[in-house]
Amino acid sequence: MAQTSARIGRERKTLEAMIRIFCRDRHGTTDGFCKDCERLLAYALKRLDKCPFGAEKPACADCPIHCYRPDMRERIRAVMRHAGPRMIWRHPVLAAFHLMDGRSKSTAGSSPKGGPANKP
C-alpha cells in the first residue's frame, strides 16, 4: 500500500532527483534513466512504500532496520555520495527538506512496533 504523507512524497521526489542526477552525470542519459538506474529507482521506491516506520521513518542511514539488499544499498549509497552535494544547486528546496528530515527527531532508536532496536 502506498503511503501518501507529505514527507514520503518528498522522499520519493528526492530519490528520483538524486538518481536522475547520478544517471545523467555517470551514464550520460539526457532524457529519463538508463535501465540500471530505472531498476534502482523502482527498487528504492518499493522499499520506501514498504517502510514499517511510515511517515515517521528516520533517515535511512540512521534506521535500525536495513531493508535494502547489500548490493542495492551500495548502489544507492554511491548515488547519494555523487548527487547529494549537487542537490544543493539543482534542487535546493528538496535538498533543504532532506537535510531537515535527516536532522529531525525520529524513531531511529526503536523498532517500528516500539520494541528495542535491532542495531548490529
Summary of the structure (lengths in Angstrom):
residues: 120
radius of gyration: 14.4
end to end distance: 28.7
largest distance: 46.1
contacts: 301
relative contact order: 0.18
helix: 63%
strand: 2%
